[in-house]
Amino acid sequence: QVQLVESGGGLVQAGGSLRLSCAASGLTFNRYAMGWFRQAPGKEREFVARISGGGSSTSYADSVKGRFTVSRDNAKNTVYLQMNSLKPEETAVYYCAAGETGWRTITTYTYWGQGTQVTVSS
């Protein structure tokens, strides 16, 4: 049974930082690309960042480039999202996802976590 469990969300002031973690189990972790998505109230879920199975390739939404960094530790079956210079409009539930061919779209991911709330106050 595959499980993805996010942690690290919380309340932060605008301009602050948070580091999200996503611990995976039940899958051969290094075979899966890992993605981060977010969903704000009343909005569609959107792509944030993605990292390849080996960690050598990353991709980011234009809105977070230069501020967010995705990384992974395959020895720990964990993927991270370091978020700096956070903005109030980035308040959302953040989800991690795993897909053997995971790219920038929701449909390329097979497994999803339950999400972690990030709230950025102004």
Secondary structure, DSSP 8 states (H G I E B T S, - for coil): --EEEEE--EEEETT--EEEEEEEESS-GGGSEEEEEEE-TTS--EEEEEE-TTSS-EEE-TTTTTTEEEEEETTTTEEEEEE-S--GGG-EEEEEEEETT--SSGGG--EE---EEEEEE-
